[in-house]
Structures are given as C-alpha cells and as structure tokens.
Amino acid sequence: MRTRAIVAAGVVVAVVAVLGVWLVVRQFGHQIRLPMASRTCTVQADGRVVLGADQMANAATIAAIGVQRQMPERAVVVALATAYQESHLRNIAHGDRDSLGLFQQRPSQGWGTPEDIRDPRYAASRFYAALKKVKGWESMRVTEAAQRVQRSAYPEAYEKWADESQVLTRALLGHATGAVACTVGPTPVMRGAAAAAALSRGLALDWGLPGLAASTDLAGLAVPASDARNGWRYAHWLVSHADDNGVKRVRFGDLEWTAKQGTWTKVTDGRSAPTQVLAEVFAET
C-alpha cells in the first residue's frame, strides 16, 4: 500500500509539473526563446568527423594558414591534432595557468600577448613556426611531433586525434569533393556587403588571396580556382565559415551547398562554375 501511495504521489507531482510548464508557455510563450538546433558540420573524406560550427571554422583556418606558410600536409595533421587535444578546436579564454586559445599557448612562455594568442591565425602561425624548428618532425608520430612543440604533461594524448585530423586535412586541403557540409542557423550574423567584405578579408588573411571581385551572378564573391584541388580548398573553407560570415550558397563545378539544405547537391540551373568558386551571402533585410 505504501508503495502504491508513493507512486500515486509521484504521478500527481509529474502532472502538476507538466501543467505548470504548459501554463507558462501559454502565457509567455511568445517571449520564450528555445535553444536553436545544433549548428554542426559533417566532414566525409575517407572517414567521418562531426564538429560544431565554431570548431569547423577554426579547423579551416588552421589548415589554410599551414598552406599559406608552405608547410607539408603532415604539418596540418599535427597542428589539427594538437588543437583538438588542447582546446577541442575552440578558441577558449582560459586554461592551465596562463594558457589560452586553440593551442593553449602561454604568454609567460614567450608565445605572444593574450590578445595575439586568442587570434586563431596568429596562434596557428606560431605553432607552425615552432614545429618547423623541430629536427626530423616529418618522420615522427603525430603525438611525438606535437609534444616537441607543446611539452605537455600528457605526451601521448595527441595521438588519439590523429585519425580525425587526417580526415579534416584531406577535406580542407582539397583532396575530397563536397566533403564539408555544415548546417547553419536561420539568422546569419552578417548580411549583404558586410558579409561579403568579411569573407574577402578572411580569404586574404587565411589563404593570402588578393582582393576578390564581387560575383556577377550572386550577391557575394567569385574566387578564382586554378584547378579542382584549389577550388575545393576554397569551397570547403567558405562552407566552414558560413555560420559566422552569412554564407547562403557555395558553388564549385557542378555542385553547390546551400544554407537551407546544409548539403552538397547537383547544380540544377545548368550554370556550373568550373574555374571559380562562387559564394552567395544573405541579402540585406
């Protein structure tokens, strides 16, 4: 009898709670903002990796800076594995002692000012510069090369991210087609001219590309692609940065990614883009 009474009491409490929530939603529902669907990116390139939008943007920047510094692809794998372990590819403002940023670099150890280290481009450049000074790093395991730079208390920790980092590197350096697909939110951070300007600046800083002309077909940018590999490098970078730069559509070759669908599909209007990557941004409201 006592057990039945306890169960009955629990049911009553649950019903009251549900009723309370319903009344609150009915009364104030128009003021309540429910959490948005997760903004995620899926990378498919001889393996599968799923990241948040901010993680994907940081990964794309790390890879691009490696190319701009003329580092081998192996260096990009090492850099991504390091950032995976140190910050899970998030530009965090805290860490052990005075460690900061993607690579948890320390101002007190000469890595730069706190402001510098929180800049993903600066942090990635400093990591690559330090890695380049490690004699024989190219033939080391990922975790050994990373440890020579980071000097972590957990020297084997970087190795567990080697496979994911290789998948990301293949996609971000253009070895796979339509490999980065992101789902972004319905309310872009930027629109129109501001979004196009931010993309142009980002491409210049990450890839070293000069000022880009506005697209004649789309409200955005046209990025020259000398070959398929470069085209997919830029296309994947643009999708990776779609959430924070108001990208609505990316087209290269006979494929296009749209913010609405979050996937790559065949171009249906017959206007392929074999020699340039077209990026359309959300229009001004």
FENHU-V69032 format. One record per backbone hydrogen bond with DSSP energy under -0.5 kcal/mol. NH is the residue of the N-H (numbers start at 1). CO is the residue of the C=O. E is the energy in kcal/mol with one decimal. If there is no record, write none. Layout:
BEGIN
nh=NH co=CO e=E
nh=NH co=CO e=E
END
This chain:
BEGIN
nh=5 co=1 e=-2.2
nh=6 co=2 e=-2.2
nh=7 co=3 e=-2.5
nh=8 co=4 e=-2.7
nh=9 co=5 e=-2.4
nh=10 co=6 e=-2.2
nh=11 co=7 e=-2.3
nh=12 co=8 e=-2.2
nh=13 co=9 e=-2.3
nh=14 co=10 e=-2.3
nh=15 co=11 e=-2.5
nh=16 co=12 e=-2.5
nh=17 co=13 e=-2.4
nh=18 co=14 e=-2.6
nh=19 co=15 e=-2.7
nh=20 co=16 e=-2.4
nh=21 co=17 e=-2.4
nh=22 co=18 e=-2.5
nh=23 co=19 e=-2.3
nh=24 co=20 e=-2.2
nh=25 co=21 e=-2.7
nh=26 co=22 e=-2.5
nh=27 co=23 e=-2.3
nh=28 co=24 e=-3.4
nh=29 co=25 e=-2.0
nh=31 co=28 e=-2.7
nh=32 co=28 e=-0.9
nh=32 co=29 e=-0.7
nh=34 co=32 e=-0.7
nh=40 co=38 e=-1.0
nh=41 co=51 e=-3.2
nh=42 co=181 e=-2.9
nh=43 co=49 e=-3.2
nh=44 co=42 e=-0.5
nh=44 co=179 e=-2.2
nh=45 co=43 e=-0.5
nh=45 co=47 e=-2.2
nh=49 co=43 e=-2.2
nh=51 co=41 e=-2.6
nh=53 co=39 e=-1.8
nh=56 co=52 e=-2.5
nh=57 co=53 e=-2.1
nh=58 co=54 e=-2.0
nh=59 co=55 e=-2.5
nh=60 co=56 e=-2.4
nh=61 co=57 e=-1.9
nh=62 co=58 e=-2.5
nh=63 co=59 e=-2.3
nh=64 co=60 e=-2.3
nh=65 co=61 e=-2.6
nh=66 co=62 e=-1.6
nh=67 co=63 e=-1.7
nh=68 co=64 e=-2.7
nh=69 co=65 e=-2.0
nh=70 co=67 e=-1.8
nh=71 co=66 e=-2.7
nh=75 co=72 e=-1.1
nh=76 co=72 e=-1.0
nh=77 co=73 e=-1.9
nh=78 co=74 e=-2.1
nh=79 co=75 e=-2.6
nh=80 co=76 e=-2.7
nh=81 co=77 e=-2.4
nh=82 co=78 e=-2.1
nh=83 co=79 e=-2.5
nh=84 co=80 e=-2.5
nh=85 co=81 e=-2.0
nh=86 co=82 e=-2.8
nh=87 co=83 e=-2.3
nh=88 co=83 e=-0.8
nh=88 co=84 e=-1.1
nh=89 co=83 e=-1.9
nh=90 co=87 e=-0.6
nh=92 co=90 e=-2.0
nh=99 co=96 e=-2.0
nh=100 co=105 e=-1.8
nh=101 co=92 e=-2.9
nh=104 co=101 e=-0.8
nh=105 co=100 e=-1.6
nh=107 co=98 e=-0.7
nh=107 co=105 e=-0.5
nh=109 co=106 e=-1.4
nh=110 co=107 e=-1.7
nh=111 co=106 e=-1.7
nh=117 co=113 e=-2.6
nh=118 co=114 e=-1.6
nh=119 co=116 e=-1.8
nh=120 co=118 e=-0.7
nh=123 co=119 e=-2.8
nh=124 co=120 e=-2.4
nh=125 co=121 e=-2.3
nh=126 co=122 e=-2.5
nh=127 co=123 e=-2.0
nh=128 co=124 e=-2.6
nh=129 co=125 e=-2.3
nh=130 co=126 e=-2.1
nh=131 co=127 e=-2.6
nh=132 co=128 e=-2.4
nh=133 co=129 e=-0.7
nh=133 co=130 e=-0.6
nh=134 co=131 e=-1.8
nh=135 co=133 e=-0.7
nh=137 co=134 e=-1.5
nh=139 co=136 e=-1.2
nh=140 co=137 e=-1.4
nh=145 co=141 e=-2.4
nh=146 co=142 e=-2.5
nh=147 co=143 e=-2.1
nh=148 co=144 e=-1.8
nh=149 co=145 e=-0.9
nh=149 co=146 e=-0.8
nh=150 co=146 e=-2.9
nh=151 co=147 e=-2.6
nh=157 co=154 e=-1.8
nh=159 co=156 e=-0.9
nh=160 co=157 e=-0.7
nh=161 co=158 e=-1.7
nh=162 co=159 e=-1.9
nh=165 co=161 e=-2.2
nh=166 co=162 e=-1.9
nh=167 co=163 e=-1.9
nh=168 co=164 e=-2.3
nh=169 co=165 e=-2.3
nh=170 co=166 e=-2.3
nh=171 co=167 e=-1.9
nh=172 co=168 e=-3.2
nh=173 co=169 e=-1.9
nh=174 co=171 e=-1.5
nh=175 co=170 e=-2.6
nh=176 co=170 e=-0.5
nh=181 co=42 e=-2.2
nh=181 co=179 e=-0.6
nh=183 co=40 e=-3.3
nh=184 co=182 e=-0.6
nh=188 co=186 e=-0.6
nh=189 co=243 e=-0.8
nh=192 co=282 e=-3.7
nh=194 co=191 e=-0.8
nh=195 co=191 e=-1.4
nh=196 co=192 e=-2.3
nh=197 co=193 e=-2.5
nh=198 co=194 e=-2.0
nh=199 co=195 e=-2.2
nh=200 co=196 e=-2.3
nh=201 co=197 e=-2.3
nh=202 co=198 e=-2.5
nh=203 co=199 e=-2.6
nh=204 co=200 e=-1.8
nh=205 co=201 e=-2.5
nh=206 co=202 e=-2.9
nh=207 co=203 e=-1.9
nh=208 co=203 e=-0.5
nh=208 co=204 e=-1.0
nh=209 co=203 e=-1.4
nh=215 co=220 e=-1.0
nh=220 co=218 e=-1.8
nh=221 co=279 e=-2.0
nh=222 co=213 e=-1.7
nh=223 co=277 e=-3.0
nh=224 co=222 e=-0.6
nh=225 co=275 e=-2.6
nh=231 co=227 e=-2.3
nh=232 co=228 e=-2.5
nh=233 co=229 e=-1.7
nh=234 co=230 e=-2.3
nh=235 co=231 e=-2.6
nh=236 co=232 e=-2.3
nh=237 co=233 e=-1.9
nh=238 co=234 e=-2.6
nh=239 co=235 e=-2.1
nh=240 co=236 e=-2.3
nh=241 co=237 e=-1.7
nh=242 co=239 e=-1.5
nh=245 co=241 e=-0.7
nh=245 co=242 e=-0.7
nh=246 co=242 e=-0.7
nh=247 co=242 e=-1.5
nh=248 co=280 e=-3.2
nh=249 co=280 e=-1.9
nh=250 co=257 e=-2.5
nh=251 co=278 e=-2.6
nh=252 co=255 e=-2.2
nh=253 co=273 e=-3.0
nh=255 co=252 e=-1.9
nh=256 co=265 e=-2.4
nh=257 co=250 e=-3.0
nh=258 co=263 e=-1.0
nh=259 co=248 e=-2.7
nh=262 co=258 e=-3.3
nh=265 co=256 e=-2.5
nh=267 co=254 e=-2.5
nh=272 co=270 e=-1.1
nh=273 co=253 e=-2.4
nh=277 co=223 e=-3.1
nh=278 co=251 e=-2.6
nh=278 co=276 e=-0.6
nh=279 co=221 e=-2.8
nh=280 co=249 e=-3.0
nh=281 co=219 e=-2.9
nh=282 co=246 e=-2.2
END
